Amino acid sequence: MPTVIVEGPKADAETKRELVRRITEVVREVYKIQHVTVIIHENELENVGVDGELLSDVIKRRKG
């Protein structure tokens, strides 16, 4: 049974439903199996660094 772990930003329930559904479809198609587990880890923007900066700071700078 494959397990897919997604690391990403916070998302609403509908977005997560679609993500899980679509990932499961692809994994089933490729592996030719039925049972797939998808785990979503939601990360706060201030807990992610990109190129030496917090992602929250990068987004603030882009917005303003």
N, C-alpha and C positions, 0 to 999 in steps of 0.2 A: 504494500500500500504506500504510494508516494505521499509525502507531505511537502506542501509548498508554503514557505514563510514569506510574507510580504512585509517589508519595512517601509512605512510611508507616513504621510501626514494624517492628522485626524480627519475623519470623514463621517458623513451621516449614514444612517442605517441603509438607506436605499442604494447609496454608492457602494457600500460594502457588499450588499446582496448581489449587485451586478458584477462586481469584481470576482466574488467567489464563484458565481455561476459561470462566468466566461473562462476563468482559469480552469475550473473543473472540466468544462467542455474540451478544452485543448489537451489537458493531461489525459483524459479518457481516450481521445482520438489517437494521440501519439502512443500511449502505453497499451492501448486495447484492453483496459480494465475498467471496472465500475467504481471501486472505492477510492476516493481521493480526499485527503484532508488539507484544508487551507487554513493557515493561522495568520491573522493580521496583527501586527505590532504597530500601534500608533505612537508616533514620536512627536513631542512638542518641538516647535521650531527652534527654541533656545537650547535644545539638546542635540542639535545636528550642526556639525561644522563642515563648511565647504571652502576649500582653498584658504584655510587659516582664519575664517570668519564664521561667526554664528549665522545660521541661515536666517534667523529672525532679524538680524541686523542688515543682511543683504536685501531682504524683502522690504524692510522699512526704507532703505536708501532708494530702492527702485521706485517705490510709491511716492516718495516725497522729495 
